[in-house]
Amino acid sequence: MSWHMQISGEGKNHVEPSAYWMLKTEGVQRTIMKLVASIMVLSWFSCSNKPSGHRPPNILFIAIDDLRPVLGCYGNKTMISPVMDSLAMAGVLFENAYCQEAVCNPSRASLMTGRRPDNIGVWTLKTHFREKNPDAITLPQFFKERGYSSREVGKIYHDGAYFKDPVSWSGESFYNVTQNDPGHKYNLEENLIPPRSKAAATEEAAVSDSAYIDGKVADAAIRLLNELKDTSFFLAVGFRRPHLPFSAPKKYWDYYQRSDFAEELTHLNAPEGTPVLAMTNSNELRGYEDIVSEGPIDVDKQLELLHGYYASTSYVDAQIGKLMKTLRQLDLATNTIVVLWSDHGYHLGDFGLWCKSTNFEAATRVALLFSGGPIVRNRKENAIVELLDVYPTLVDLAGFPVPDYVQGNSIKPMLLGQEMDKDPVALSQFVRPYAAINQQDPQIMGYSIRTPDYRFTEWRKFPEMDVIDRELYDLHESRIEAINLAQRKEFQPLMDSLAVKIDQIRN
């Protein structure tokens, strides 16, 4: 059997599609992909041609929008993600990492300021964190003030010019590298005829990687790496896929067949006893012209959506591969800490839900990988961590004192292969009703604590904090919420203690 594999180059960070099908048929797909990942690790993180001296470590800060941890390195047998898998092999993968709120703006504002949503007053899509926190010192701003060149390309804060934050950066922003090439369905032109904000939810086109947004982001990031190679830098690179619409070059769709996803549609009903407040109508998806506005989504359409989500993720994986190749070519790999994170998880048909905007495991659990510098290799860490921990951890890894205004914990000891004493909980939250996402302030807030064995959610009138409803799920054997145990008397003491914990840490 012959097959072709390239470590780098546009669209070639994976086994070629034709060869992939041969490998899959012979039942050795995972073995080959692990081999690809191993070669990548050796290529990226082998000894540099020149010593880094005592220069502070560079930071490559990779944000991925709407990425649920369905990567190969997280145990998914369908996803083709060798670049991210190789980053996991080159460093530390966190199995139990959680966002602070499962929607873009609050999650990103929390991570970038190191403070919880209640502390900064950002719960919805409409609020810029500086409205209420004009003197906040963001993560890139922290590094800029210590002599780093802090730059961004792609989506780091929330969408739109309003959410730009010039004080965070020390040079020109490439935030608006967001246009598809002319002629594509999702070109962000304002003069579309007929006018519409959303067309179909998926698109595959036989075009180059750079015809779509994330290919352009990768190209701009490579230019920045070349510009910054002789400085200490904090480079933030934000990829938009697999956020809707699931649009990616056809080559990535060809990695999969629609039948691959037949077994992915599981746990289609809401957990038993779950309150209405916990659910969502998948509103974000409903706005696309090929999706019914209410009621069940056709199974064939769901399989198409899954195919698009996986293809979009593989597309982003390939763009990250280009960045890693560039680090190596510029002799930057040994002195660059790479952190890869997703801003929240994503429902993929589970409980009949799509997109995010809940407090369930699928929406709050995120991918989180660290590699490079002194970080140990090939370690999976099971401790519960939060995106809130990224800020103090990067500061600590760079050798600076962690400022007292951040609310997360430095998890540097875990990255060095050490044990650490850490509160084994993560706190996420979400607003209701869904319409509140587009308002300044929520009306009801659901606070959700994840412990090693349980997820407890308490819905409270906001800001009075009167309790409206409760949820408790036993997750010690499965990550899928099955039965709401909140009405069982034997769990009352546990829930009461977790409610106290919410008040101790929420702001």
N, C-alpha and C positions, 0 to 999 in steps of 0.2 A: 504494500500500500504506500502511495506517495502522498505527501501533504506539504503545504507551504505555510510557513509561519514567519512573521516579521515582528521584532520587538517594538518597532516604532514606525512612524509614517502615517499619513492620513488614512484612517479607516483600517489600519493593518495591525492594530494592537491585539488582534485575536487570530485564531485559526481561520483561514478563509472559509466562507460559508459552505462551499461544495465539499471541502475536506471535513468540515464540522459534521455534516450529515453522515459521512462515512464513519467517522469516529463514534458518533452517537449510535449508529446502527450496530457497531461492534461492541458497544457497552463500555467503552474506555474513555468517554468524554472527560470525566472528572480527573482521571490520571493525567491525561494530556494537558488539561488546563492547569493543573498543579505544576507540571513541568514548565509550562510557559511562565507561570508566576515565579517559579524558582529562578529561571534564567533572568527574568526582569530584576529580581532582588539583587542578584550578583552583578548585573549590569549597572544598576543605579547606585548601589551603596557599597561597592568595592572601594578600595583605597583611591583617593584622588591622586592626580599626578603632581600636585603641589600641596604643601602643608597649609592649613588655614591659619596658623599662628595663634595669636590670642584675640583675634577679632570675635566680637559677640556673635552668637548664632543668628543666621537669617531665619525668618519665619515665612513659610509658604502656607497661606491660610485659605483652604479650599472649601467653599460653601456650595452645597447642592440643594436645590429647591425640591421639596416634596418627596425626598428619598426615604422610603421605608427600608429597613434593613433586610432586604430580600436578596442580598448579594451572595455569591458563592462562598465567601469567607464567613458568612453568617449561617451557612448550612443549606442554602437554597440550591437545589439540584438542576434547576432550569436556567437560571440567570447566567449569562455570559459576561463576566466582569473581571477578567484576569488582571487588569491594572490595579483596581481597588483591592482585589484579593492579594496581589503581590505587596501592596502597601501594608496590609495586615500581617503578612509574613515577615515584613521588614521591621515591624514594630509591635505595638500593643493595640489590640481590638477590645473595645468595651462592649460586652454582651448586654449590659443593662444600663444603657444611657437614655436619659429622658429630657425632653424639652420642657420649658416653663409654660408654654401655651401653644396649642396646635393650630396656629395660623401665623403667616409670615411676619407681619410687622411686630407684634408683641414679642415673638420668639427671638427675632434678630435684635430688637432693641434691648432685650434683657441680656443676651449674650454679649453684645458689644459694649454695654455699660457695666456689666458684672452685677446687675441688680435685678431683683424680682419685679414682675409686672405691677404688683400693688405698691412697691416702693417708688417706682418711676411714674406710676399713673398711666401706663400704656397697656390697654387691653384690647384695642380694636385696630382696624385698618386705617383709621383716619388721623390718629394722633402721632405727631413727631415727638420723639422723646425730649427734644430740647424745649418744647412748649412749657413743660413743667420742670425741666432740669437744665436750664441754660448753661450751668457751670459743670455739667457732667464731663468726666474725662473718659473718653472711649478707649477701647483697647488699642486701635492704631494710633490714636492721639498720645497715649501713654508712651508708646515706642518712639513716635515722632519727637516728643519732648526730651528723649534721651539719645538723640543723635541718629536715629534710624531714618531712612527714607521710607515713608509709609505711603503706599500707592494702592489704588483699587482698579479693577476692571470687572465689568459685569455686575450682577446683582448681589450686593452685600447688605445694604439696608433695604427698605421696602421700595417698591416700584414708584416711579414718577419723580420728576424734578423736585417736587416739594420735599422729598425725603433725602435728598442729597445732604451731606454734612461736610462742607469744605474744611472745617477746623480739624477734622480727623486725618486729613491727608496733607502731604508735603509737596505735592506736585499735581500736574494735570490729571483729572479723573477721566477714565475711559468708561464711565458708567453707561453712556449712551451707545455703546457697541451692542445695539439691540435689534437692528433691522435685518430681516431676511432679504435675500436678493429679490429684485423686482420680478413680478409674475407669480410669486408664491402666494398661496392662499392666506398665509399668516403674515404677509408683509404689513407692517404697522403704518401704512399710509392712511391719511385721514380722508382721502377722496375716493374711497371705494364706492363703486356703483353696482348694485344698490348699497347704501351705507349699512354697516352692521358691525357690532363689536365682536361677535363670535360666529365663526362658520362651523365646519364640522370639527369633531373632537379629535380626529386623527388625520395624519397626512404622511404619505411616503412618496418621495420623489427621487428619481435617479440623478442625483446631483452630488457635488463634492461636499465634504464636511463644512467648508467655509461658506456654503450657500445658506446655511442656517445659523441662527444666533450663536449657539455655543461654539461652533467652529470659529466664528469671528472673535469670540471672547478668548479662545485659546490662542489664536494668532496674535491678538493684542497683548496677551500675557507673555508670550514668547518675546515680543519686541521689548516689553518692559524688563524682562529678565536680562536681556542683552544690555539694556541701558543701565541696569542696577548692579551688574555683576561685580563692580569694584567698590561697592558700598555695603554697609550693613542695612538690610532691608526687611520690611514687613510688607509682603505683597499679598493682598487679598484678591482672590479670583472667585467670582460667583457664577455658577452655571445654573441655567433656568430649567432645563429638562431634568427630571421627568415631570415637571409641572405641566398641566394642561396648556394648550393642546398637545397631544402626543405626536409631535411632528419631528421626524428624523430622516436622514437619507436612507434610501431603500436598502442599501447594503446591510444596515443594521436590522431591518425587518427580516432580511433573508437569513439571519442567524437562527430564526425560529420558524416553526410551523404552528398554525392556529391550534392544532390538536395538542400541542405541548401544554396548553393551559386548561384543558378539560378538568383536570384534577385540582386546579387552583381555586375553583369556585366552591368553597366549603363554608360551613357554619353560616348559612344564609339567613337565619332567623335571629331576631334580637334575643339577647339573654333573657332567660325566664325571670319575670318579676321586675324588669328594668323600667324605670319611670320614663315618661314621654320626654322629660327634660334632657335625658341622656342622649337622645337620638337627634339626627339631623335629616333633612330631606335631600342631602347631596346637592345643595343649591348651586354650588360652583359648576358642577357638571351639567346641571339641567339647563344652563344658559346656552348650550351649543345646539345648533339647528338640527342635528341628527339624533338628539336625545329627547325622549318624552319628558314633558314638563312635570309630570307626576306619575306615581304608580311604578310597578316593576319595570326594570329595563330588560329588554329581550336578551336571552342567553347568548345568541350569536353576537349581539352588540357588545355584551360584556367580554366575550372572548376577544373581540377586536380591540377593546380598550386595554385588556391585559397585554395583548400582543404589542400594542403601541407603547404601553408603560415600560415593558421590558426592552423594546427596541430603543426607546429614548434613553434608558439607563445605560445600555451598551454603548450608545453614541457618546454620552458624557464620559464614560469610562475611557474611550479612545482618546478624547480630548485631554484628559488628565495624563494619559500616556505620553502625549507630546510635551507636556510640561516637564515630566520626569526625565524624558530624553534630553531636554534642553538643560536641565540642572546638571546632568552628567557631562554633557558636551562643554559646559562652561566651568567645569571643575567646582561646582557649588554644592554637590550632593552631600559631601561629608560634613559640611558646616551649615546645613539647612535643616531645620525642624519642620516637618510637614504635619499639619493637622487637617484632617478631612472630617467634615460634619454635615449633617442634614438638619434643616431648621425644624423639622417635625416629621412624624410618620405619615401614613397614608392608608385609608381604607381601600381595599381592592375587591369590593363586592361582599366582604364579610359583614354579617348582620344586615345585608341588603344595602350597605352604605358604600359611597364612593367619596373620595377626597379626604379632608381632615375635619377639623372643627368639632371634635368630641374629646372626652377624657378617657376613652378606652385605650387599651394597650397599643392597638394598631396605629392610632393617631399620635400618641405621646412618645413612643419608643423610637429612638433615632440611631443612625449609624454614626460611630465616633471612632476614628483611627488616629494614632500618633506614631510617627516614625522619624528616624534621623538623629543625628547628634549622639547623646549618651543613652538614648532610649533602647531598652532591651528588644531583642527580636523574637518574633513568633510566639507571642504571649497573648492568651485570651484571659481577660480579667472579668470576673463575675460580680464584683462589687457594684452596688448601685451608685451611679454618678449622674450629674446633671450637666446640661449645656452651660449652666451658670459657672461650672468649674473650669471652663476653658480659659477665661481671662486670667485668673490667678495662676493657673498652671503654666501658661506661656510666659508670664512675667517671672515666675520662679525658675523656669528652665533657662531663661536668658540671664539669670544671675542677679535680678533686681529684687528688693524687698517688696512683698505683696502689700499694696495699699489697703488701709483699713476700711475704705468705702465699698470694697467688693464684698458680696454676700456669699459667693461660692467658696470652695475649698481647693487649694492646690493639691492635685493628685500626682504630683511629681514622684513621690515615693513609689507608687504603683508602676510608673513608667520606667523606673530604675530597677524593677523586679523586687521591690521591698513590700512588706506589709505596712498598712497604716490604719490607725483608728479613725473611722469615719462613721457619722450617723448613717445607718443603712436605710435611708428613705430618700425619695425624690418627690417634690411637690409640683404638680402641674395644675392648670386651671383653665376654665373656659366660660365664656359668657353665654347667656340666654336672655331673650330669644335670639334667634340667628340674626334678625334684623339689627341687633345691637352692634354687630361687627362693623356696620357702616355708620354708627353713631359715635359720639365722643365718649359716652360712658355706658357701662352695662346696667342692666336692671336686676339680673340674677347672676350670681357667680357660682360655678361648681368648682370646689377645691378638691383635688384628687391626690391622695398619697399612695405611692407604691412602696411596699415593704418587700422583703424577700419572699413572702408567702401570699400577700394579699394586695388588692387594690380597694381602697376606701375612698368614696366620693361623697361629699356633703354639699348639697345645693342650698345656697343662702341668698336671702333678699339682700341686695347690695345698695348702699353701704351699711345698712343697719345690722346685717349679719344674723338675722332671724333664720333659723333652719326651716327649709321647705321640704326637703326629701333627702334620703340617704341611699347609698349603694355599697355593698360589700361583696367582693368576689374572691374566691379562693383560687390562687394562681400557682400554687406550689407544684402542681403537676403539669399544668398547661398554661400557655400565655393567652388562651382564649377565654374571655369571660363567659360563663355558662349560666349560673344561677345567682340572682341577687339574694344574699343571705341576711340582708339588713333587718328583716322582720323576725328573725330568730333570736329569742331572748338570750341564748347562751353566748351570742356575739356582742351583746350590748356593752360589756366592759371594754372589749377591744376597740369598738367604734368610739366610745367615749374618750379613751386614751388617745386615739388617733385624731379626734377632733381637737383635743388640747394641743397636740403636736402641730396641727395646721395653724393655730393661733400663735404658736411660738415662732414659726418660721415664715409666715406668709408675707410679712412686710419688713 
